[in-house]
Amino acid sequence: MNKIVINQEVRVTSVYFRPGRHLKGFPKRMEYGGREYTFLESGLRYLVQKGQQLIEIFDMTDGSQDYRLKFDASGQIWTLIGIKEGNHAIA
């Protein structure tokens, strides 16, 4: 299993919402490196507070690779933090 650190801004072109007490949005599709990646609807979402700033971290999979993304709501910026091949679990 290879872990690749990316830390580059990406474009999320589609999202999906999970029902519950509050609708929670998750990335469904992103563009990176001239390719489009579609995620399975089985991601994890974490909220991280840095001072006054609230950051969302998402662990997503497309079935063969795992992706960790960061969403900065204040700037509406998505960042691909890294990719892990093979194991379906991001550390």
Buried (B, 14 or more C-beta within 10 A) or exposed (E): EEBEEBEEEBEBEEEEEEEEEEEEBBBBBBEBEEEEBEBEEEBEBEEEEEEEEEBBBBBBBBEEBBBBBBBBEEEEEBBBBBBBEEEBEBE
